[in-house]
Amino acid sequence: MSSSRSIASWLALAAAVSCAVVASLSCGGAAAAAGRTGRITVYWGQTSSEGGLREACASGLYSTVIISFLTDFGGGHYKLNLAGHAWSAVGPDVKYCQSRNVLVLLSIGGGMGKYSLASRADAKAVADHLWNVYLGGSSTSRPFGDAVLDGVDLDIELGSSAHYDDLARYLKAYSGRKPAGRKVWLTAAPQCPFPDRLLGEALRTGLFDRVHVQFYNNPACNYRASNAAGFTAAWGRWAASLPGNSVYLGLPAAGPAASNGYVPPETVRSSVLPIVQKSKNYGGIMLWSRYWDKHTGYSKSVKSAV
């Protein structure tokens, strides 16, 4: 959990940004039209039934694919869980995706596993591991071979909030470093109640390029006709609190993909996107997950409106 001081700081920020919500949601039709980027992020890696990474990128539906998950990290222990997928196939597929201008990130955390950061030194060790094993560094044990991922996504749903701000700083410090010399993208997937109890401190650093807010599994801020005002307020708080970040609307791609919060594509097009696209830092949508999207065609149904 965050310290009392950190919580107080966040409460002060929440009060401040609530005053900016109206401004963030009143940019007018021109801004909304300009915000239609068509960018869709999808999570991939949790079942062989979703098909390969190459297939996902070849679909032309996504601008970013997030490999999920590094389920164990901290204390010198690491575990990559790509249920049903062969690691050896991922490296060549990463390169293929990047040749099609699709960003490929690695998500750490998720809803299962054992992960935590015990100290600032532990955060540095995890950042070094991610750099050497998945990003631009060097290691004798690279599950994806010489493929260089574009960055790291934090989907922190378990444990404590401690030191994820440190991890963000250490990861961002690798941007431009040789031998890869490329930008290290940093994204996060907080829950929609504001502020997120586990990623709040990290997000305050302002270092994240994109924030994929999960507007599902949380009835208080999920979209539904009876909660349109609650959803609008929650989105507005997130958008106003992250003026330097690109904020994405996170949605389940099917009813069974989440315990609650599924919104039919036609409702997203007619009622939800017109709300979020009014924010200047609206970036697109995030879908959980490639498996569900492949079977429902959700992204195909909404892409032209995104």
Secondary structure, DSSP 8 states (H G I E B T S, - for coil): ---HHHHHHHHHHHHHHHHHHHHHT--HHHHHHHT----EEEEE-S-GGG--HHHHHHTT--SEEEEEEEEEBSTT--EE--TT--HHHHHHHHHHHHHTT-EEEEEEEESSS-B---SHHHHHHHHHHHHHHTSSS--S--TTTT----EEEEEE-SS--TTHHHHHHHHHTTTT-TTT----EEEE--BSSSS-TTTHHHHTT---SEEEEE-SS-TTTS--GGGHHHHHHHHHHHHHH-TTSEEEEEEESSGGGSSS----HHHIIIIIHHHHTTSTTEEEEEEE-HHHHHHH-HHHHHGGG-
